[in-house]
Amino acid sequence: MEQLTPNVFTETTLRGCNPSFVTTSEGVVVVDTPQLPTRAVAMRQLAESHGPIRYVINTEHHVDHIFGNYYFKGAGTVVHHQGVYDNFMLPSPDLDPFAYAAEAIPTDDPDGRSIFPDRDEYFKDPNKATVVFTGDLTLRVGGHTFHLLHTPGHTPGQVAVHVPEERVVFTGDTVFSECQTWLMTSDVRQWLGSLARVAALDVDHVVPGHGPVTTTRYLATQRAVLIEWVNAVAAAVAKGWSREETIERVDFAARYPVDIGQGYMMGHIQTQNAASLYDKLVRGLAGPVH
């Protein structure tokens, strides 16, 4: 794992999200868990070498941020925003999260086969939160402050974790650093507001949901990506293009690669981004943004 400060560790080289942890004088706080089984087990061992795990915080409900909770059972208190808790591992029309986790094993974690649960076993206890909150929440552990900031947009229950003592914020998928942005579950107007909230923080390190660690300067780039997507689809609607024509013609695949291990999802991302925005625009649930 990459060590950003004496107390902050993150991993940006895995398929899935950027799981991280912060060490304190009274234990460890984990922010998101690895999707891959052997990496989840290894991260737990490393975190516990610094002290007992006090909290596991998931920044969103998407499978790549939460599946590893299964391997953190008994390790601290799991904390979720209500939106994460309510949508935890729920399938969508275009994606079964459990199947998505399983399909990564042969290529990305073959040694994880022996510890990958079957569906029934997993759902008996996937290790959801016992602390559930709305709005914001502040936790204090060993002289460190963990501000859990509700930053909706990418998902309704999205959370950023700001640790002022370390001058770091873990944004989850509010930020996709130098990789494709996934918009399927998004409310872009809320997302832009959440980016502004993160931009106001006094931090040196921005740990994104995907891609390399960055700074608040990158937030303008993320904002521009969102605006470009929405306005391109809005222009398609204004021209009278059908949903199928919009999916075919609006494409930002050349802009960034897909995050690690998911290059095969490029077509899915372009199709679902365009389709979801089109549906929201024609139903009046979104409009051009600036």
C-alpha positions in Angstrom: 0.0 0.0 0.0 1.1 3.6 -0.6 1.9 5.6 2.5 0.7 9.2 2.1 1.6 10.3 5.6 3.0 8.5 8.7 -0.6 7.4 9.4 -2.4 7.2 6.1 -2.2 4.2 3.8 -4.0 3.6 0.5 -4.0 1.1 -2.4 -4.5 2.4 -5.9 -3.2 -0.5 -7.9 -6.1 -3.0 -7.5 -9.1 -3.8 -9.6 -11.9 -2.1 -7.6 -11.8 1.0 -5.5 -8.9 2.6 -3.6 -9.2 0.9 -0.1 -7.5 2.9 2.6 -6.9 3.1 6.3 -5.7 5.6 8.9 -3.8 4.7 12.0 -4.3 6.5 15.4 -3.1 6.1 18.9 -6.2 4.2 19.7 -6.7 2.0 16.7 -7.3 2.0 13.0 -10.1 3.4 10.8 -10.7 1.6 7.4 -12.2 3.5 4.5 -13.6 1.1 1.9 -12.6 -2.5 1.6 -11.0 -4.4 -1.3 -13.3 -6.2 -3.7 -10.7 -9.1 -4.2 -10.7 -11.7 -1.4 -7.0 -12.2 -0.9 -6.3 -8.5 -0.9 -9.1 -7.9 1.6 -7.5 -10.5 3.9 -4.0 -9.0 3.4 -5.3 -5.4 4.1 -7.0 -6.5 7.3 -3.8 -8.1 8.5 -1.7 -5.0 7.6 -4.2 -2.7 9.3 -4.4 -4.8 12.4 -0.6 -4.8 12.7 -1.0 -1.1 13.5 -3.6 -1.7 16.2 -7.2 -2.9 16.5 -9.6 -1.8 13.8 -12.1 0.6 15.4 -14.3 1.5 12.4 -14.9 0.3 8.8 -16.5 3.1 6.7 -17.9 2.5 3.2 -18.1 5.6 1.0 -20.9 4.2 -1.2 -22.9 1.1 -1.9 -21.3 -0.1 -5.1 -19.8 -3.6 -4.9 -16.1 -2.6 -5.4 -16.3 -0.5 -2.2 -18.2 -2.9 0.0 -17.6 -6.5 -1.0 -14.5 -6.8 1.1 -16.5 -6.1 4.3 -17.2 -9.9 4.3 -13.5 -10.4 5.2 -13.6 -7.8 7.9 -16.2 -9.5 10.2 -15.4 -8.9 13.8 -13.1 -6.0 13.0 -14.5 -2.8 14.4 -17.9 -1.1 13.9 -19.2 -0.8 10.3 -20.6 2.7 9.6 -22.9 3.6 6.6 -24.8 6.5 5.5 -28.5 5.5 5.2 -28.2 5.6 1.4 -25.4 3.0 1.5 -27.2 0.8 4.0 -30.4 0.8 2.0 -28.8 0.0 -1.3 -26.1 -2.4 -0.1 -25.5 -5.1 -2.8 -28.8 -4.5 -4.4 -28.8 -5.5 -8.1 -29.6 -3.0 -10.8 -31.2 -3.7 -14.2 -27.8 -3.7 -15.9 -25.6 -5.2 -13.1 -25.7 -8.0 -10.5 -23.1 -7.0 -8.0 -22.4 -10.4 -6.6 -21.9 -11.8 -10.1 -19.6 -8.9 -10.9 -17.5 -9.7 -7.9 -17.3 -13.3 -8.8 -16.3 -12.7 -12.4 -13.1 -10.9 -11.3 -11.8 -13.9 -9.4 -10.3 -16.0 -12.3 -8.4 -13.1 -13.8 -7.6 -10.8 -10.9 -7.5 -13.0 -7.8 -7.3 -16.8 -8.7 -5.9 -17.5 -5.2 -9.2 -16.1 -3.9 -11.3 -19.0 -5.2 -10.9 -21.0 -2.0 -12.2 -18.1 0.2 -14.9 -16.7 -2.1 -18.3 -17.4 -0.6 -21.3 -18.8 -2.5 -24.2 -16.4 -2.9 -26.3 -17.9 -0.1 -23.3 -17.9 2.4 -22.4 -14.3 1.5 -25.9 -12.9 2.0 -26.3 -14.5 5.4 -24.0 -11.9 6.7 -22.2 -9.5 4.3 -21.1 -7.3 7.2 -23.4 -4.3 6.8 -23.3 -1.4 9.2 -24.4 -1.4 12.8 -24.1 2.4 12.9 -26.3 4.1 10.2 -26.6 7.9 9.9 -28.1 10.6 7.7 -26.6 14.0 6.9 -23.0 14.2 8.3 -21.3 12.3 11.1 -18.1 13.0 13.1 -16.1 10.2 14.7 -13.1 10.7 17.0 -10.4 8.1 17.5 -7.1 8.6 19.3 -6.7 12.3 18.7 -7.9 12.0 15.1 -11.2 13.5 13.7 -13.1 11.7 11.0 -15.7 13.9 9.4 -18.1 11.8 7.3 -19.5 14.3 4.8 -22.6 13.5 2.8 -21.6 14.2 -0.7 -24.4 12.9 -2.9 -24.2 12.8 -6.7 -22.4 9.6 -7.8 -24.8 7.8 -5.5 -27.5 9.1 -3.1 -25.6 8.0 0.0 -22.2 9.0 -1.1 -19.8 10.0 1.7 -16.4 11.7 1.8 -14.1 11.1 4.8 -12.1 14.2 5.9 -9.3 13.7 8.4 -8.0 17.2 9.1 -5.1 16.1 11.3 -3.7 14.3 8.3 -4.8 16.9 5.7 -6.5 14.2 3.6 -9.9 13.5 2.3 -11.1 10.2 0.9 -13.8 11.1 -1.7 -15.0 7.7 -2.9 -16.3 8.0 -6.4 -17.1 11.7 -6.2 -13.6 11.7 -7.9 -12.4 9.5 -10.7 -8.8 10.5 -11.1 -7.5 10.1 -14.7 -9.9 7.3 -15.5 -13.5 6.9 -16.9 -16.3 8.3 -14.8 -19.3 6.1 -14.1 -22.6 8.0 -14.2 -25.3 5.4 -14.1 -26.6 6.1 -10.6 -25.8 9.8 -10.7 -27.5 13.1 -10.0 -25.0 15.4 -11.7 -26.3 18.6 -10.1 -25.9 17.1 -6.7 -22.4 15.8 -7.7 -21.3 19.3 -8.8 -22.4 20.6 -5.4 -20.5 17.9 -3.6 -17.3 18.6 -5.6 -17.6 22.2 -4.5 -17.9 21.0 -0.9 -14.8 18.9 -1.2 -12.9 21.7 -3.0 -13.4 23.9 0.1 -11.5 21.6 2.4 -8.0 22.5 3.4 -6.1 19.3 2.4 -2.9 18.1 0.8 -4.2 14.8 -0.4 -7.3 13.8 -2.2 -7.8 10.0 -2.3 -10.2 9.3 -5.1 -12.5 6.3 -5.5 -10.5 5.3 -8.5 -7.2 6.3 -10.0 -4.1 8.0 -8.6 -4.0 10.1 -5.4 -4.4 13.7 -6.4 -5.1 17.2 -5.0 -8.0 19.6 -4.9 -6.7 21.1 -8.2 -8.1 18.0 -10.0 -11.6 18.7 -8.9 -12.0 21.2 -11.7 -11.2 18.5 -14.2 -13.8 16.1 -12.7 -16.3 18.9 -12.8 -15.6 19.5 -16.5 -16.1 15.8 -17.3 -19.5 15.8 -15.7 -20.6 19.0 -17.4 -19.3 17.7 -20.8 -21.3 14.5 -20.5 -24.5 16.1 -19.5 -24.4 18.8 -22.1 -23.5 16.4 -24.9 -26.5 14.3 -24.1 -28.7 17.4 -23.6 -27.7 18.6 -27.1 -28.6 15.2 -28.5 -32.1 15.4 -27.0 -32.4 19.0 -28.3 -31.6 17.7 -31.8 -34.3 15.1 -31.5 -32.0 12.1 -31.5 -33.5 8.9 -30.2 -32.1 7.0 -27.2 -30.3 4.6 -29.5 -28.8 7.4 -31.7 -27.6 9.1 -28.6 -25.9 6.0 -27.3 -24.2 5.4 -30.6 -23.0 9.0 -31.1 -22.2 10.3 -27.7 -18.9 8.7 -26.6 -16.0 9.8 -24.5 -14.0 6.6 -24.6 -10.9 8.4 -26.0 -10.8 10.7 -23.0 -9.5 8.4 -20.3 -8.8 4.7 -19.8 -11.1 2.6 -17.6 -9.6 2.0 -14.1 -7.4 -1.1 -13.5 -8.7 -4.5 -14.6 -11.9 -3.2 -16.2 -10.9 -2.2 -19.7 -13.5 -4.6 -21.1 -16.2 -2.4 -19.5 -15.5 0.6 -21.7 -18.4 0.0 -24.0 -20.7 -0.7 -21.0 -19.7 2.6 -19.4 -20.2 4.7 -22.6 -23.6 3.0 -23.3 -24.9 3.2 -19.7 -23.7 6.8 -19.1 -25.4 8.0 -22.3 -28.5 6.0 -21.7 -29.0 7.0 -18.1 -28.5 10.7 -18.8 -30.8 10.5 -21.8 -33.6 8.9 -19.7 -33.2 11.6 -17.0 -33.2 14.4 -19.5 -36.3 13.3 -21.3 -38.1 12.8 -18.0 -37.2 16.3 -16.9 -35.0 14.9 -14.1 -31.9 16.7 -15.4 -31.0 19.5 -17.6 -27.9 21.3 -19.1 -25.3 22.4 -16.5 -22.7 25.0 -16.5 
